[in-house]
Amino acid sequence: MERFDVAIVGGGPAGSSAAHAAASRGASAVVLEKGVPRADRPDRLGPDSTDAAGILDYWVDIMGIHPDEMPDDVLLSHLDRAEFVGPTESIVLRKTGIESSYDEFGYCFHRARFDDWMRDRAEEAGATYRVKASVRDVETDPDGDGPRHVVRLASGEDIAADFVVLADGPQRTVTNKVLDRFVPFDITDRLATTKVNHIAYQEHRRLPEEVYDEVSSAIKFWWGYMPGHTAYPWIFPNDGTVARIGLTMPIGLDIDEIEDREKYALLRDDDERIPQGREYIRRLLEQEYGDEYDIEGDFPLVEDRGKTKGTETYAISSTRPIDSPAKVGIAVVGGAMGATSAFHEGGDHVAVRTGAIAGELAAEGDLTPYNARWKDAIGEEVLRNVSFADVVRDYGPDDWDWAFSTAKKLQVESGPELFKTSKIGAGFNAARLVTTYKKTKFKYRNGKYVQLKESEYTV
């Protein structure tokens, strides 16, 4: 049986980051990635590599990797603003209001190329990266004479490791099985995919030049256009005149339970069920550009991008993060730990950071500080996302209009500050908005945003 200091399940940003950090500090590390074919990675199998792939300024500091370190073909476009569009109100943000060492508002990047670079970076540091290595189970015996962990592969091969990093994404195919042995309840009752994840769908389309010029430096979101908690379509610019047009939506939404469905611009009276992602996108494009353009002819799919024929579907976490059973040498990182967010779409920055922390600690021979370390590193980011998602959980179209109208009254155009809560003219609505957010943040203070605590593990 082959043996490593660290075995990492999953070769996405979190897994590759863990491998790089461990190998850079002298530990033997192996990444086990089942590998999927992609149209935008024709010559190499790798991770699923699907998300909106955009980074804001302060996320650069959280990630700990500056885009200048990446190959030239990874970064696609720089951003100077974010546009939030409601049914009748909208707001444009040209700063995040959070201190950052990065000078731009943000950037968009090619996720598959980024993942390939992260893999190369880990291998250059000395890590082993294995594709077509599908993990079936991880068995742990912390008190036995043999290896602490045995990772069992579908091929029949076993790999022994002192530490295991679970980086298998928000579907938690392996993570749920492993954690279930360390809790006194059914882990799927707490972390079931259909309860805690959203589905995202995106298309790579070539835009008319005039349209692309309008969105070329912006990430654009439409709120209150489709029903569901943190459900929204968006456009992210890429390179040339290509943009990713996509959406996020909850799993299992029942259209018969939607109140005031006539207020949602992307629903139709004759809809018998929630539309599929591709139909939502078609309706969005028809609404925004259908008067001037033929959508299918003027906004063609770019079929050599994305996962297959210019499209991709993926799960992202819409839940609060979990602690890890670090005492037995297991760390859960990235999407598997729920550190990514459906509220802001994706979370490569937190995936990379949590993976790096886990890899560093494993190389040092002690994972027990992991849960405290990741909270120190990304706790404020998680607190913001969890709080915002909670505040807007029941928002409908009218609520989004109210929120954007109120936020515009609080907006500060110059200086680092994003909003000024005492701004004259904002009035009662501003107080209500700010108070609700502050109360929600207070509720989740001191790590209370964690939905599965370290103390709940029976180890």
BAKE-732367 format. One record per residue (C-alpha): x negated, y, z; residue number from 1. Coordinates in nm, 4 decimals. Each point is the difference from the previous one (the first is absolute). Example, Ala and Ser with C-alpha at 12.3 -4.5 7.8 and 13.67 -1.06 7.14 Angstrom:
BEGIN
         X         Y         Z  num
   -1.2300   -0.4500    0.7800    1
   -0.1370    0.3440   -0.0660    2
END
This chain:
BEGIN
         X         Y         Z  num
    0.0000    0.0000    0.0000    1
   -0.1401    0.3363   -0.1047    2
   -0.0371    0.2530    0.2786    3
    0.0031    0.3810    0.0090    4
   -0.0021    0.2605    0.2729    5
    0.3108    0.1642   -0.1473    6
    0.2703   -0.1459   -0.2251    7
    0.2277    0.2564   -0.1627    8
    0.3393   -0.0968   -0.1408    9
    0.0812    0.2317   -0.2895   10
   -0.2233    0.1976   -0.2333   11
    0.1777    0.3346   -0.0281   12
   -0.1315    0.3287    0.1427   13
    0.0281   -0.1133    0.3621   14
   -0.1647   -0.3376   -0.0607   15
   -0.2832    0.1328   -0.2140   16
   -0.0599    0.2816    0.2473   17
   -0.0246   -0.2528    0.2852   18
   -0.2453   -0.2097   -0.2009   19
   -0.2153    0.3011   -0.0846   20
   -0.0123    0.1167    0.3600   21
   -0.0844   -0.3472    0.1334   22
   -0.2629   -0.0806   -0.2620   23
   -0.1608    0.3439    0.0295   24
   -0.0661   -0.0812    0.3648   25
   -0.1569   -0.3376   -0.0696   26
    0.2961   -0.2335    0.0466   27
    0.0868   -0.2741   -0.2461   28
    0.3416    0.0797   -0.1437   29
    0.2256   -0.1709   -0.2525   30
    0.3069    0.1503   -0.1669   31
    0.2657   -0.2492   -0.1041   32
    0.2225    0.1410   -0.2746   33
    0.2542   -0.2082   -0.1921   34
   -0.0378    0.2278   -0.3045   35
    0.2648    0.1162   -0.2440   36
   -0.0255    0.0873   -0.3696   37
    0.0693    0.3598   -0.0976   38
    0.0228    0.1792   -0.3319   39
   -0.2299    0.2750    0.1328   40
   -0.2550   -0.2554    0.1243   41
   -0.0145   -0.2346   -0.3010   42
   -0.3406   -0.1554    0.0655   43
    0.0111   -0.0496    0.3747   44
    0.2423   -0.1424    0.2510   45
    0.0468    0.1959    0.3191   46
    0.2548    0.1317    0.2495   47
    0.3476    0.1088   -0.1044   48
   -0.1259    0.3612   -0.0013   49
    0.3406    0.1623   -0.0145   50
    0.0882    0.3297    0.1568   51
    0.0416    0.3613   -0.1059   52
   -0.3739    0.0577    0.0558   53
   -0.0066    0.3594    0.1140   54
   -0.2121    0.1504    0.2781   55
    0.0572    0.3300    0.1827   56
   -0.2844    0.2183    0.1265   57
   -0.0098   -0.1115    0.3634   58
    0.0465   -0.3638   -0.1014   59
   -0.3522    0.0180   -0.1450   60
   -0.1317    0.0462    0.3534   61
    0.2187   -0.2798    0.1369   62
   -0.1185   -0.2363   -0.2727   63
   -0.3635    0.0934    0.0551   64
   -0.0787   -0.0196   -0.3728   65
   -0.0387    0.3154   -0.2077   66
    0.1109   -0.0280   -0.3646   67
   -0.3465    0.1142   -0.1066   68
   -0.1205   -0.3441    0.1128   69
    0.2286   -0.1762   -0.2495   70
   -0.0727   -0.0799   -0.3649   71
    0.1206    0.2670   -0.2428   72
    0.2818   -0.2138   -0.1417   73
    0.1678   -0.0496    0.3403   74
    0.1164    0.3585    0.0575   75
    0.2645    0.0964   -0.2566   76
    0.1131    0.3515    0.0912   77
   -0.0318    0.2679    0.2649   78
    0.3098    0.1340    0.1738   79
    0.0806    0.3544    0.1088   80
    0.3536   -0.0445    0.1372   81
    0.2873   -0.2236    0.1000   82
    0.3552    0.0747   -0.1154   83
    0.3007   -0.1208    0.1985   84
    0.3299    0.0246   -0.1859   85
    0.3405   -0.0313    0.1629   86
    0.3417    0.0051   -0.1690   87
    0.0105    0.3817    0.0038   88
   -0.3011    0.1102    0.2081   89
   -0.3711   -0.0609   -0.0459   90
   -0.3342    0.0910    0.1525   91
   -0.3582    0.0073   -0.1302   92
   -0.2947   -0.0655    0.2331   93
   -0.3497    0.1095   -0.1048   94
   -0.1672   -0.1080    0.3231   95
    0.0541   -0.2750    0.2536   96
   -0.0642    0.2220    0.3026   97
   -0.2468   -0.2553    0.1392   98
   -0.3712    0.0737    0.0206   99
   -0.2074   -0.1857   -0.2571  100
   -0.3520   -0.0123   -0.1376  101
    0.1384   -0.0553   -0.3525  102
    0.0512    0.3169   -0.2020  103
    0.2833   -0.1126   -0.2307  104
    0.3636   -0.0557    0.0990  105
   -0.0481   -0.3639   -0.0976  106
   -0.0624   -0.2354   -0.2889  107
    0.1536   -0.2909   -0.1888  108
   -0.2048   -0.3089   -0.0800  109
    0.0090   -0.3301   -0.1860  110
    0.0814   -0.2543    0.2663  111
   -0.1273   -0.3133   -0.1782  112
   -0.3331    0.1673   -0.0788  113
   -0.0194    0.1228    0.3593  114
    0.0537   -0.3531    0.1289  115
   -0.2645   -0.1354   -0.2368  116
   -0.2440    0.2640    0.1202  117
    0.0777   -0.0830    0.3623  118
   -0.0702   -0.3650   -0.0763  119
   -0.3315    0.0839   -0.1711  120
   -0.0921    0.2213    0.2931  121
    0.0619   -0.2845    0.2470  122
   -0.1969   -0.2488   -0.2087  123
   -0.2920    0.2409   -0.0338  124
   -0.0049    0.0203    0.3798  125
   -0.0331   -0.3792    0.0147  126
    0.3572   -0.1222    0.0363  127
    0.1386   -0.2980   -0.1927  128
    0.3199    0.0636   -0.1972  129
    0.1906   -0.3069   -0.1174  130
    0.2898    0.0121   -0.2431  131
    0.2525   -0.2815   -0.0483  132
   -0.0411   -0.0630    0.3711  133
    0.3572   -0.0289    0.1250  134
    0.0198   -0.0206    0.3790  135
    0.2590   -0.2375    0.1382  136
   -0.0649    0.0324    0.3726  137
   -0.2374    0.1107    0.2709  138
   -0.0453   -0.2250    0.3014  139
   -0.1444    0.1477    0.3174  140
   -0.1574   -0.1812    0.2948  141
   -0.1614    0.2661    0.2186  142
   -0.1011   -0.2400    0.2787  143
   -0.1149   -0.3038   -0.1981  144
   -0.3504   -0.1217   -0.0856  145
    0.0454    0.0500   -0.3726  146
    0.0348    0.3201   -0.2020  147
    0.2445    0.2526    0.1412  148
    0.1900    0.0294   -0.3289  149
    0.0489   -0.2366   -0.2907  150
    0.1449    0.1528   -0.3153  151
    0.1730   -0.2619   -0.2115  152
    0.0217    0.0599   -0.3739  153
    0.2481   -0.1397   -0.2498  154
   -0.2940   -0.1716   -0.1733  155
   -0.0545   -0.2166    0.3081  156
   -0.3166    0.1837    0.0963  157
   -0.0451    0.1174    0.3579  158
   -0.1996    0.3036    0.1069  159
   -0.1127    0.0583    0.3580  160
   -0.0382    0.3488    0.1443  161
   -0.0589    0.1727    0.3298  162
    0.2353    0.2817   -0.1003  163
    0.2978    0.0253   -0.2340  164
    0.1282    0.3197   -0.1610  165
    0.3536   -0.0277   -0.1367  166
    0.0365    0.2355   -0.2970  167
    0.2731   -0.1727   -0.1989  168
    0.2213    0.3060   -0.0492  169
    0.3483    0.0959    0.1199  170
    0.1601   -0.3305   -0.0976  171
   -0.2194   -0.1637    0.2672  172
    0.0037   -0.3419   -0.1653  173
   -0.2803   -0.1279    0.2217  174
    0.0196    0.2548    0.2811  175
    0.3512   -0.1004    0.1104  176
   -0.1010   -0.3655    0.0201  177
   -0.3103    0.0787    0.2034  178
    0.1615    0.2453    0.2416  179
    0.2997   -0.2246    0.0619  180
   -0.2230   -0.2264    0.2091  181
   -0.0916    0.2822    0.2346  182
    0.3429    0.1399    0.0910  183
    0.2853   -0.1500    0.2078  184
    0.2605    0.0858   -0.2657  185
    0.0516   -0.0616   -0.3710  186
   -0.2342    0.2459   -0.1670  187
    0.2328    0.0399   -0.2977  188
    0.2643    0.1421    0.2338  189
   -0.2361    0.2930    0.0531  190
   -0.1872    0.0151   -0.3284  191
    0.2304   -0.1582   -0.2595  192
   -0.0856    0.1361   -0.3450  193
    0.3583    0.0657   -0.1015  194
    0.0541    0.2110    0.3099  195
   -0.3171    0.2053    0.0084  196
   -0.1141    0.0465   -0.3607  197
    0.1090    0.2090   -0.2924  198
   -0.0409   -0.0867   -0.3641  199
   -0.1745    0.2444   -0.2306  200
    0.0156   -0.0044   -0.3776  201
   -0.1984    0.2081   -0.2437  202
   -0.0504    0.0442   -0.3726  203
   -0.2956    0.1445   -0.1863  204
    0.1389    0.2283   -0.2703  205
   -0.1539    0.2369   -0.2489  206
    0.1652    0.3406    0.0343  207
    0.0521    0.2715   -0.2604  208
   -0.2811    0.2540    0.0377  209
    0.2361    0.2756    0.1166  210
    0.1406   -0.2231    0.2733  211
   -0.3409   -0.1250    0.1088  212
   -0.1252    0.3582    0.0266  213
    0.2803    0.0637    0.2510  214
   -0.1019   -0.2894    0.2279  215
   -0.3716   -0.0359   -0.0771  216
   -0.1257    0.1259    0.3372  217
    0.2967   -0.0903    0.2185  218
    0.1500   -0.2972    0.1748  219
    0.3754    0.0403   -0.0258  220
    0.2712   -0.1629    0.2115  221
    0.3791    0.0055   -0.0200  222
    0.1798   -0.0409    0.3337  223
    0.3726   -0.0553    0.0413  224
    0.0364   -0.1370   -0.3536  225
    0.0328   -0.3665    0.0957  226
    0.1364   -0.1579    0.3189  227
   -0.1983   -0.1740    0.2703  228
   -0.2533    0.0748    0.2691  229
   -0.3118    0.1521   -0.1603  230
    0.1371   -0.0654   -0.3486  231
   -0.1304    0.2387   -0.2650  232
   -0.1352    0.0158   -0.3560  233
   -0.3261    0.1718   -0.0867  234
   -0.2501    0.0923   -0.2717  235
   -0.3789   -0.0224    0.0438  236
   -0.2250    0.1344   -0.2799  237
   -0.2779   -0.2216   -0.1329  238
   -0.2338    0.0812   -0.2874  239
    0.0677    0.1191   -0.3544  240
    0.3783    0.0422   -0.0097  241
    0.0748   -0.3177    0.1969  242
    0.1873    0.0123    0.3296  243
    0.1290   -0.2571    0.2439  244
    0.3737    0.0370    0.0490  245
    0.1375   -0.2069    0.2820  246
    0.2142   -0.0299    0.3077  247
    0.0232   -0.1499    0.3444  248
    0.3187   -0.1653    0.1261  249
    0.1061   -0.2234    0.2891  250
    0.0518   -0.3713   -0.0432  251
    0.3577   -0.1309    0.0204  252
    0.1954    0.3278   -0.0130  253
    0.3753   -0.0551   -0.0470  254
    0.1566    0.2593   -0.2301  255
    0.3411   -0.0482    0.1657  256
   -0.1453    0.1370    0.3233  257
   -0.1217    0.3245   -0.1578  258
    0.1883    0.3077    0.1216  259
    0.0610    0.2907   -0.2391  260
   -0.1502   -0.1992   -0.2846  261
    0.1227    0.2595   -0.2480  262
   -0.2611    0.2432    0.1381  263
   -0.2917   -0.2159   -0.1107  264
   -0.1061    0.1190   -0.3436  265
   -0.1416   -0.3372   -0.1058  266
    0.3084   -0.2049    0.0893  267
    0.2946   -0.0485   -0.2355  268
    0.3674   -0.0490    0.0788  269
    0.0022   -0.3401   -0.1688  270
   -0.3083   -0.1356    0.1826  271
    0.0988   -0.3273    0.1651  272
   -0.3388   -0.0398    0.1674  273
   -0.3118    0.2044    0.0678  274
   -0.1718    0.0559   -0.3365  275
   -0.3290   -0.1691   -0.0744  276
   -0.3156    0.2079    0.0026  277
   -0.0271    0.0271   -0.3770  278
    0.3579    0.1278   -0.0236  279
   -0.0628    0.2609    0.2682  280
   -0.3056    0.1217   -0.1929  281
    0.1929    0.0188   -0.3266  282
    0.2720    0.2050    0.1704  283
   -0.2553    0.2342    0.1566  284
   -0.1694    0.0660   -0.3328  285
    0.3335    0.0478   -0.1751  286
    0.1062    0.2487    0.2671  287
   -0.3237    0.1989   -0.0050  288
   -0.0947   -0.0141   -0.3683  289
    0.2838   -0.1618   -0.1952  290
    0.1322    0.3271   -0.1412  291
   -0.3237    0.0643   -0.1893  292
   -0.1528   -0.3423   -0.0571  293
    0.0824   -0.3539   -0.0992  294
   -0.1174   -0.1795    0.3108  295
   -0.0920   -0.3375   -0.1476  296
   -0.1641    0.1567   -0.3049  297
   -0.1725    0.2990    0.1601  298
   -0.0906   -0.1633    0.3359  299
   -0.1344   -0.3404   -0.1144  300
   -0.1342   -0.2621    0.2388  301
   -0.3791   -0.0390   -0.0060  302
   -0.0116   -0.3772   -0.0080  303
   -0.3693   -0.0492    0.0707  304
    0.0364    0.1664    0.3395  305
    0.1518   -0.1197    0.3219  306
    0.0471   -0.3625    0.0898  307
    0.1894   -0.1083   -0.3086  308
    0.1200    0.1911   -0.3061  309
   -0.0338    0.3365    0.1696  310
    0.2061   -0.0860    0.3085  311
   -0.0507   -0.1320    0.3498  312
    0.2075   -0.0857    0.3047  313
   -0.1409   -0.0262    0.3499  314
    0.0957   -0.0088    0.3657  315
   -0.1104    0.2711    0.2425  316
    0.0443    0.0252    0.3724  317
    0.2763    0.2129    0.1428  318
   -0.0551   -0.0993    0.3586  319
   -0.2122    0.0972    0.2944  320
   -0.3465   -0.1570    0.0344  321
   -0.0918   -0.2951    0.2180  322
   -0.2860   -0.0764    0.2336  323
   -0.2224   -0.3023   -0.0588  324
   -0.0855   -0.2992    0.2221  325
   -0.3542    0.1341    0.0109  326
   -0.0944   -0.2041    0.3084  327
   -0.0118   -0.3138   -0.2136  328
   -0.1975    0.1671   -0.2759  329
    0.2835    0.0887   -0.2392  330
    0.0619    0.3461   -0.1459  331
    0.2967    0.0926   -0.2210  332
   -0.0761    0.2914   -0.2322  333
    0.1596    0.2219   -0.2654  334
    0.3414   -0.0900   -0.1360  335
    0.0137   -0.3230    0.2014  336
   -0.0119    0.2012    0.3233  337
    0.2665    0.2415   -0.1264  338
   -0.2405    0.2920   -0.0187  339
    0.1185    0.0995   -0.3463  340
    0.3173    0.2024   -0.0371  341
    0.3022    0.0058   -0.2280  342
    0.0541    0.3608    0.1090  343
   -0.3034    0.1310   -0.1873  344
   -0.0442   -0.2954   -0.2380  345
   -0.2871   -0.2355    0.0608  346
   -0.2988    0.0329    0.2277  347
   -0.3375   -0.0812   -0.1530  348
   -0.1646    0.2470    0.2360  349
    0.1177   -0.1770    0.3157  350
   -0.0607   -0.3422   -0.1550  351
   -0.3628    0.0866   -0.0695  352
   -0.0513    0.1521    0.3437  353
    0.1562   -0.2842    0.2016  354
   -0.1902   -0.2569   -0.2058  355
   -0.3277    0.1813    0.0628  356
    0.0628    0.0098    0.3752  357
    0.0787   -0.3719    0.0109  358
   -0.3068   -0.0910   -0.2057  359
   -0.2290    0.2148    0.2103  360
    0.1207   -0.1465    0.3276  361
   -0.0147   -0.3575   -0.1314  362
   -0.3614    0.0539   -0.1044  363
   -0.0740    0.1233    0.3507  364
    0.1481   -0.3219    0.1386  365
    0.2987    0.1438    0.1872  366
    0.3426    0.0857   -0.1446  367
    0.1627    0.0820    0.3317  368
   -0.0304    0.3802   -0.0453  369
    0.1810   -0.0194   -0.3378  370
    0.3485    0.1054    0.1115  371
   -0.1338    0.3045    0.1824  372
   -0.2363    0.0879   -0.2854  373
    0.2614    0.0010   -0.2749  374
    0.2286    0.2185    0.2103  375
   -0.2824    0.2496    0.0495  376
   -0.0654    0.0052   -0.3747  377
    0.3487    0.0090   -0.1514  378
    0.2338    0.0521    0.2940  379
    0.0950    0.3572   -0.0902  380
    0.0687   -0.1000   -0.3605  381
    0.2192   -0.2903    0.1099  382
    0.1788    0.2174    0.2552  383
    0.0866    0.2576   -0.2667  384
    0.1267   -0.2606   -0.2449  385
    0.2030   -0.1956    0.2531  386
    0.1522    0.3198    0.1372  387
    0.0895    0.1445   -0.3410  388
    0.1495   -0.3294   -0.1121  389
    0.2089   -0.0148    0.3167  390
    0.1205    0.3598   -0.0352  391
    0.1219   -0.0501   -0.3579  392
    0.1310   -0.3551    0.0469  393
    0.3647    0.0944   -0.0550  394
   -0.0543    0.2942   -0.2344  395
    0.2334    0.0342   -0.2961  396
   -0.0122    0.2474   -0.2907  397
    0.1390    0.2914    0.2051  398
   -0.2520   -0.0628    0.2776  399
   -0.2929    0.0138   -0.2418  400
    0.1232    0.3292   -0.1424  401
    0.0318    0.1381    0.3523  402
   -0.3496   -0.1208    0.0947  403
   -0.1680    0.1460   -0.3096  404
    0.1847    0.3298    0.0357  405
   -0.1032    0.0233    0.3641  406
   -0.3600   -0.1016   -0.0697  407
   -0.0344    0.2712   -0.2639  408
    0.0955    0.2615    0.2590  409
   -0.2757   -0.1307    0.2270  410
   -0.2625   -0.0266   -0.2722  411
   -0.3213    0.1999    0.0294  412
   -0.1593    0.0914   -0.3331  413
   -0.3460    0.1046    0.1198  414
   -0.2391   -0.1417    0.2566  415
   -0.0386   -0.3607    0.1119  416
    0.3352   -0.0214    0.1763  417
    0.2758   -0.1744   -0.1978  418
    0.3077    0.1071    0.1973  419
    0.0553    0.2637    0.2651  420
    0.2801   -0.1060    0.2288  421
    0.0513    0.3491    0.1441  422
    0.0410    0.1627   -0.3393  423
    0.2712    0.2661    0.0038  424
    0.3014   -0.0907   -0.2091  425
   -0.0255   -0.3755    0.0404  426
    0.2528    0.0085    0.2785  427
    0.1898   -0.2846    0.1629  428
   -0.0640   -0.2502   -0.2785  429
   -0.3745    0.0344    0.0456  430
    0.0281   -0.0564    0.3741  431
    0.2119   -0.3072   -0.0612  432
   -0.2421   -0.1453   -0.2548  433
   -0.3098    0.0641    0.2068  434
    0.1569   -0.1154    0.3262  435
    0.1184   -0.3275   -0.1537  436
   -0.3457   -0.0746   -0.1353  437
   -0.1762    0.0876    0.3257  438
    0.2417   -0.2125    0.2050  439
   -0.0556   -0.2928   -0.2322  440
   -0.3772    0.0334    0.0220  441
    0.0260    0.0160    0.3780  442
    0.1977   -0.3253   -0.0025  443
   -0.2845   -0.1753   -0.1818  444
   -0.2863    0.1650    0.1901  445
   -0.2913   -0.1925    0.1524  446
    0.0221   -0.2823   -0.2503  447
    0.3695   -0.0712    0.0496  448
    0.0330   -0.0199   -0.3787  449
   -0.1467   -0.3521    0.0224  450
    0.2756   -0.2567   -0.0495  451
   -0.1976   -0.3078    0.1090  452
   -0.2369    0.0752    0.2877  453
   -0.3163   -0.1840    0.0924  454
    0.1502   -0.0847    0.3399  455
    0.2746   -0.2024   -0.1701  456
   -0.2444   -0.2582   -0.1334  457
   -0.0318   -0.3146    0.2142  458
   -0.3792   -0.0112   -0.0167  459
END
